[in-house]
Amino acid sequence: MEKVNPDLVARDDQGKAYTVRYEAVNAMLLNEFLKEHRKVEQQRKDFEAALARQQKQIEALTAGLQKVSAQLATGRVRPIGGLELSKPAPQTGERSGSRTHIAATESDSS
């Protein structure tokens, strides 16, 4: 105990440690506990504040995503940075026709 906190040790006339001041130990332990408790409480408050900020950000991002999704679903998309966004062009039968032609050619060679 003397190495940890010399103030917690009572000494005799020659300066040698002869007992521990237990009433002081209890006060010291309580003081240390209260310091740590204050730290934990501050960390909890900081965490809750950060959590609330993140929740608001998530809600804002979700609302924006829902708005864009609704615009895409209805085909009403505003231009961004001068680029015009539109629905993809419908595919012509040319591509599917060539597949049909290839399939027919393969079946003819059998």
C-alpha positions, 0 to 999 in steps of 0.5 A, spaced: 500 500 500 505 504 501 508 504 494 501 505 491 499 511 495 504 513 501 498 517 504 494 511 506 500 508 511 500 511 518 508 511 520 511 510 527 516 515 531 521 512 526 518 513 520 516 505 519 509 503 516 505 500 521 498 500 519 494 502 513 489 508 514 483 504 512 478 510 513 482 514 508 482 508 503 475 508 503 475 515 501 480 514 496 476 508 493 470 512 493 473 518 490 476 514 484 469 511 483 466 517 482 471 520 477 470 514 473 463 514 473 463 521 471 467 519 465 462 514 463 456 518 464 460 523 459 461 518 454 454 515 454 452 522 453 456 523 447 454 517 444 447 518 445 448 525 441 452 522 436 447 516 435 441 522 435 445 525 429 446 519 425 439 517 426 437 524 423 442 523 417 439 516 416 432 519 416 434 525 411 438 520 406 432 515 406 427 521 405 432 523 399 432 515 396 425 515 397 424 521 393 429 519 387 426 512 387 419 515 386 421 520 381 425 514 377 418 509 378 414 515 375 419 517 369 420 524 372 427 525 373 430 532 373 436 533 369 443 533 374 449 538 372 446 539 365 445 532 363 438 529 361 436 523 364 431 519 361 428 512 360 432 507 356 430 506 349 426 500 347 430 495 344 429 493 337 427 487 334 434 487 330 438 484 336 432 478 338 431 477 330 439 476 329 438 471 335 432 467 332 436 467 325 442 464 329 438 459 332 435 457 326 441 456 322 444 452 328 437 448 328 438 447 320 445 444 320 443 439 325 
